[in-house]
Amino acid sequence: MRNPLRRPRLVALLGSAVLALAGAVALPGTAQAANVLTNPGFESGSLSPWTCTGNLGSVVSSPVHGGSKALAGAVSSSDNAQCSQTVSVQPNTTYSLSGWVRGSYVYLGVNGGASTWTTSPSAYSQLSVSFTTGASQTSATIYVHGWYAQGTYYADDISLDGPGGGGSDTQAPSAPSGLASTGKTSSSVSLKWNASTDNTGVTGYDVYSGSNKVLTVSGASATVSGLSPSTAYTFTVRARDAAGNTSGASNSVSVTTDAGSGNPTGFKQAAPYLYEGWGDPPSPSTVMSATGVKWFTMAFMLDSGGCNPAWDGSRPLTGGVDQTAINQIRAAGGDIVPSFGGWQGSKLGANCSSASALAAALQKVIDAYSLKAIDMDIENTDEFENEAVQARILTALKTVKANNPGLRTIVTFGTSTTGPTYYGNRLIEQAQSLGANIDVFTIMPFDFGGGSDMYGSTVNATEGLKAKLKSTFGWDDATAYSHIGISGMNGLSDQQENTTPAIWTQIRDWANSHHIARLAFWSVNRDRPCPGGGVVSNCSGISQSTWQFTSITAGFTG
């Protein structure tokens, strides 16, 4: 039972933070500002010189706002995991403090001065506050923390803009030159420039979009993510040194992001699930000849231990029955997309130790079969309901997509009858925040208590997904539909919902008329009649002709 006293106490303290912010001094001009914090984006891979109460702080690889590292504060019921850094400042000087944070009730402030807070559990949000040092003040302690028992928070790219304290170095670095774009997607722009010089050494570069500082990096390149598609941005870069001296601005470069999310025009996939693990697996060449279907979604790629991929976690990656089926499919002019995950079993997303380890496991499968597409079927509490695992999967997909030009990435997840659930919304928001550039977001409109109107429930769920994609990515209707997939369940679902061949035909026709990207169902193994047979592995439980759902699906053209 929840303690009824905790929420009033929390609200009262939040109110104090609001009052502190309201009393802050107005933001100063930032033309000569410089970040006087050390390791502001945690890119060193260590906390130093930050210190965290209760040893509850750590550096993580995801989720990040910029670069490849961020701070994670694992708050407990008795410790808010405050992480702080003390820096030299000048007296009677106004400083601007900002940072990107993510989590429930995350605070940013200065000891003895102003603070601010936000709640943003699904995506990074920027906090900003200013303060003026006292007449004899020469140091300030900057902090970030979460709130008791409210879950892990994340912080990244924290900046304290203003002159550094002490020392005699007043020479600013030279301005960066040769700023240019080296690549772009619908949500990110990659930049590089010529390094600056300085009498004592350049410690970092601040990347600006217009007048807003969006990223701080240590080297002469950066990727700015979280951008909107089909939008023009103008970037500049400034260098800074350890004393807080800041260079003039580099040349500016204007870049317009791609439309959509880089989803290649015409990417359409009719790919019902085929499972070699149970359900009297049919000969795929027989099914292809009878129905005209070309793609299959092969289930499931799991962890055989030690973050090593194997079919069903037990059958060999190559050389077994799965490869035999794939060889048949390709010999008949088709292809496959492997599905990683599913509802049960030991999953790579949950068991690989990091996004890079997961990306390496995905790459093994990509290399083994020269894949054109991969699907991550994100379900259950270990992956779908675990925010960190969601981020790990999305980051790994981002990595393999960057390393395999032309590879399409698909994520598949459950839904309500009106659209994505809380966990689905969080998955989409994390994909945007991480710049994962996912090609297709596929929902599974079954086992959601949809009742008798499976066509209406499927359409309503898909329209809810479209609305979420539009609001998250800034897409129009056509672009959002082009990033949507539907993966149904033929015949009887686990909850006795009945998708008949007539209903599946309606769904396919709707999918074609709205030009979505992908249509699938679970599964070809069940695409055989057994009226009254219930929910079993090798038939649909209803009256139908053999391979009828596959034939209908083969008519999906988008």
N, C-alpha and C positions, 0 to 999 in steps of 0.2 A: 504494500500500500504506500502511495506517495505521501510525503510529509507536507501537510497543507501550509506549513509555515515557510517552506523554502521559496515558493514563488513570490509572496509579498516581500520577503527580504531581498530577493533578487531585483524586483522592480524598484525598490527603494534605492538600492545601490546604483542601478542604471540611471535613475533620475539624478543622482549626485554627479555621475559622469557627464550628463547632459548640461548640468549647471556649470561644471568646470569648463566645458567647451564653450558655452555661451559667454563666459567671462574672458576668453582668450583674446589676445591682441590681434588685430587684422593682419592678414598675410602681407609680408613685405614684397617688394619687387624682387625678382629672381634673376635679373640679368647677370649679376656677379656671383650667384649662389654656387656652392660646391658641396658635395656630400662629404661630410667630415667623419662619417662612420667607416669603420674597417670591416671587411667581409660583409657588406650590406646584403648581398644576395646568396650568401652561404656557399658560393661557388668553390671555395677552398676545400670543401668536403668535410670540414670540421667546424665546431662551434666557435672556437677562439677568434676574437676576444670576448664573445658573448658568454655569459654564465647563466645557468638555469636552476631555479630552485628545485630541490628534491631529485636532482639529476634526471629530470623528466623531459629535457630537450634532446633532440637528435636531428641530424641532417638526413633528409630523404631525397629520393630521386623523383617521386611523384606523390601528390600533384604539385606542380611548380607553376609559378607565374611567368618567370623569365629564366633563361639559361637552363641548367640541368639539375639544380639543387634548390632546396627550400628547407625551412625550419619546421619541425613538428614538435608540438608541445603536448605531451600525454597527461592531461590534467587528471587529478584524482578527486575523491570526495573531500579531501582535506588539503589539497595543494593546487593552486591555479596555474602551475608550471610557468611562472614568470621568468622570462629571459631578458637580460639587460646588458648594456654596454655603457661604460663611462668614457666620455671624451672631453678633450680640452675645448673650451669656448672662450669668447671674449665678453667682457662685462658690457652691460647696457646695449645689448645687441639682440635684434629680433631674428629668430630662427624658424624655419618651416620644417616640420616633421611630417613625413608621409610614409606609407607602406601598403603593401598588398596583403590581405589576410583572408582566411577562409575558415569557417567553423561557426559554432553557436556561441555568441557573446564573446567576441575577441576585442581586446583593448589595446590601444597604442597611446603612449604618453611619456612624460618626463617626470622623474621623481620631484615631488614638491611643487609641481606645476600642472599645466593643462593635460587633459587626456580626452580621448574620444573612443567610441566603440561601434560595433555593428554586429549583426547576425547575418551570416551568408554561408549556410552549410554546404551548398552545392557548387559554388563557383567563387573565384577570387574577387574581392571587392576592395577598392582603394579607400584608405583612411587618411585624413589630413588634419593637422592641427598646428597652431603656431604658439610660440612663447617668447618672452623677452627675459634675458638674463638680468640678474641683479647688479647693483653698482660695483660690487667687488667679486662677482662670481666668475670663476675660471674653469669650472668643470660642470658637466651635466650628465645625468644617468638616464638613458633612454630605455624604455621597457616595452615589451609586448607580452600579453598573457591571455589565457582563456578564463573560463569560469568553472567553479567547483562542480564536478560530476556532469559536465555538459559535453564531454567527448573531446577527442584530440582536435587541436586547432593547428593551422598552418600559416606561416608568414614568409614573405619573400620580398626582395627589392625594397628594403627599408632605407629611407633617405633622410638625413638631417642636413638641410641646406643652409649655408651661412659660412662665415669665415672661421677657419680653425684658430685655436688659441695657442699662444706662445710661439716661439721660434722666430727666426729672422728671414725666412724665405718668403719673398713677396713676388717672385717671378712666376708668371703663369706659363703653362705649357703652350707650345705652338698649336694653332688650330689644326684639327684633322683635315686632310685633303683627299681628293679623289673619291668622295662618297659615291657609291653606286649600288644598284640593286643586282643581286646575283640570282634571284629566283622569287617566285610568288605562287600562292595558291588563292583560293577564295577567302581564306581566313588568316593568312600570314604573308609577310614580306621578309626576305633575307637580304642583309646589307653587308658591305665591306668597305673599308677605307684605309688610307695610308696612316700608319702610326704617327702620333705626335712625338715631339722631343721636349725635354725639360731639364733644367739644371740639376734637379735632384731625382727625377724619375717620375714617369706617369703612373698613377695608381689605378686609374679606371676611366671609363668613358660613359657619358650619359647620352642616351638616345632620345630625341624629341620628335613627337608628331605634332607639327604646328608649334604651339607654345607649351604643350604638355609633355613632361618627361615621362616616358613609358617604360624605360628599361635602363639598367645599369650593368655594364659588363667589364671584364678586365682586359679582354683582347680587342683586336681591330676587326671584329665581325660580330653580327648579332642577327637573331631572327625575332621579329616582332609578331606575336600571335594574338588571337582573339579579335581579329579585325572582321569587318563586314564585307560581304561579297560585292563586286561591281562598284567599289567605292574608291575615290581618289584620296591618297594620303601624301603629305609632304614631310620628309624627314630631314633632320640635321643632327649632328653629333658634336659634343663638347668634351674635351679632355680635362682631367683634373690631377693634382698632385697631392702628396701627403699633408701639405700645409693648408689645403683647402683652396688653393689658387685654381681658377677655372679659365680655360682658353676661350677664345672667341668661337663662334659657330663655324662649322665646316660649310662647304657648299651644300645647297639643298638638292634633294632628289625627289621627284614626284612619281608615284607608282599607283596604278589602279589595280585593285585585286581582281582575281578571276571571277566570273559568274559561277553560281552554284558552289560546289566544293571540289572542283576539279573532276567531277564525275564525267567520264567521256560520253559524248553524245551518242545515243543509241545503245547504251549498255542495258540490255534486257536479258532476263534469265528465267526460263521456265524450268525448274529443277526440283522435282519431288525427291523426298528422302528415300534412299536405299540403304538397308542395314544388313550387313553380312553376319551379324552376331546372333540373330534369332529369326523366327517367323518364316521358315522355309524360303530363304532368299531365292528369288527367281533369277533366271538367266537374263542379264540386262540386254543382251543382243536380241533376245526374243521379245522383250517388252518394247524395245526401240522399233523393231520391225512392225509390231502390231499397232503402235500408237503414233509414231513419228516424233517422239520426244528425243531431245538431243543431250540435255544436261541432267545430271543427277547430283543431289546433295548426299555425300557419303558420310554416314554416321558410324561411330563417333570417335574422334581422336582424343585420347585420354593420356594420363601420365602413368608410365609403367614403373615409376620410381626414379627419384633423382632428377626430375624435370626432363625426362626422356619420353618423347611421343611414341605411342603405339596405338594401333586400332583396338578400341575397347579396353585399352590399358594392358592387353595381354597378347593380341595377335601382332606379328611383326610388322614394322613399318613398310617393309618391302619384302617381296618374295612369297607372300601368303595369299589367301583367298581374296583379300581386298585388292591386291595388285592384279590378280587374275581378272577380277570384275572390271577394274579400270582399263586394263588392256583390251578387253572385249568392247567396252564403251568407245574407246578411242579408235579401235579398228573399224567400228561402225560409223565413224564420223562424228562422234559426240565428245563430251568432256565432263569433268567432275569438279565440284567444289567440296573440299572436306569440311565437315562441321566439327569444331572443337568444343567440347563441353557437354551440354545436355543437362538433364535433371539429376542424374546420379553418377556415382563412380568417382574416381580420384582424378580431379581436373587439373590441367596444366596451369590455368589462370590462378587457381587457389594455392597450388603447391610449389610453383616456381618461386624462388626467393626474391626476384626483382623483375622489373620490366625488361631489363636487358637479357636476363636469363630466359624469360618467356619468349622474347623476340628471337633468341637463338634457337629455341625449341621449334617455333613456328618456321624458322628458316630451314631447318632440317627437312620438314615436310614439303615446303615449297621447292627445295632443291631436288628432293627425291622424285617429285612428279612434275616438275616444271610447270607449276600451277599458274593459272590466270586469275584466280580468285580464291579467297578463304572466308569462312564463316565462323564467327564466335557465337555459339549458342549459350547465352549467359542466363543461367537459371539458379533457383534455390538460394538458400541463405549464404552458402560459401562464396558465391560469386555475385549474383544479382543484388543481394541485400548488403554486401560488404563494400563500402565506399572505396577503401584502399585497393581492393582487388579489382573493382571496376576501373579505377585509374590505372592500375598496372596493365590490365588488358588493353585499354585504349592507347596507352603509351607504347606498348609493344606493337600494336597495329600501326601506329604512326611510324615506328622505326622500320618495320618490314616494308611498308609502302614506300618510304623514302629510299630504301635499299633495293627495291625491285620495281623499276619504272613500268607502269602499265598494270600493276597488280591492283585488283579491286578488293576492297575490304567491306565485309558485311557483319553487322551485329544483329542477333536475333534474341528477342526477349518477350516475356508475357505482357498482357495488357488487360485493362478493364474494358467494359462495353462502351465506355465513352472516351477512351484514349489511354495514354501511358499512366501507370500508377506513380506513386511517389518515387519508387526506385527507378522506373523507366524515365521519368523526368530528370532525375539526377544523372542518369547515364547520358542523356542527351546534353545536359548542361556541362557535364565533365568533358564530353567530346568537343564541345565548343571551346571551353576554357583551355584545354590541352592542345588545341589545334590538330586533333587527330585525323581530320579530313576523311571521315568515314563515307563510303560511297552509298551504302544502303542500310537504312534502319528498318529491320523486318520485325513485325509484331506477329504473335501467335494468338489469333482470335478464337480460342476455345478453352475449355476448362475454366471459364470465367463466370459460370452461372448465367449464360446468355439466354437460356430459355428456348422457346420454340423458333424464334425469328433469328436464325443464324445469319441470314443475309443482312438484315437490318442491323444486327449487333456488330457484324464485321465491318460494314460501311461506317457506322458511327464510330467505332474504335479507330478506323483508319483516318477518318476526318479529324478526330482528336489528335492523332499523331501529326497530321499535316499542320494543324494549328500550332502545335508545340514547336515543330521545326521552323515554321515561319517566324514565331516570336523569338526563338533562340538564335537563329542564324540570319534573320532579316531577309529571308527568301520570299519570292512571290509564290502564288499557288502552283504554277507549272514547275518551278524549280523544286519545291517541296515534294510534290508528287513524284518527281523523277528520282528522289532519294528514298522512296518507300518500298517496302516489300510486305507481302502477306504470306504467312505460312499456316495453313489450316490443318484440320484433322478430318480425314475422310470417314464418312459413316458415323458410328457412335464414338463420342469422346469419353474420357474417363468419368465425366460427370453426366453421362447419358445425353448430352446435346447431340442432335442428329443433323449432320450436314449431308444431304442427299445429293445425287448427281445433278438434279435440277437446280438445287441451291448453289452448288459449286459452279455450275455453268453461269448462273447470275453473277456470282462473285467474279469469275473470270472476265465476263463481259464488262462489268463495272471497272475492273482493273485495266482492261484495254482502253476503255473510253476515257479514263483519267490518266493514262500513260504512266503508270507506276513502273518500277524497275524490275520487280522480282515476284514470282508466284511459285509457291511450293506447298507441299502437304506431307503429313505423316500418316502413312508411308506407302511406297509401292508394295512392300511386303503385305500390307493389309488391303490392297486394291483387288480383292476377290470377294465374291458374294458368300454370305452365310447368314441369311435372315434369321433373327432370333439367337444368333450365336454369341451375343454379348461382345464385350471389349476384349479382343484377343489379338495375338501377334500376327496371324497370317490371314485374316479376313476382316471385313469392315463391320460385321454385325448386322448388315442390312441387305436388302435385295438390290442387286446391281449386276452388270456384266463384268467379266474379267477385264482388268486394266481400264475400266471406264473413266475413273478419275484422272489417270495418267493421260488418257486421250484428250480429255477436256483441258487439262493443264497444258498440253502440247499446243493448244490453240491460243495460248497467251503470246501476244506479240508486243504488247505495250504501246 
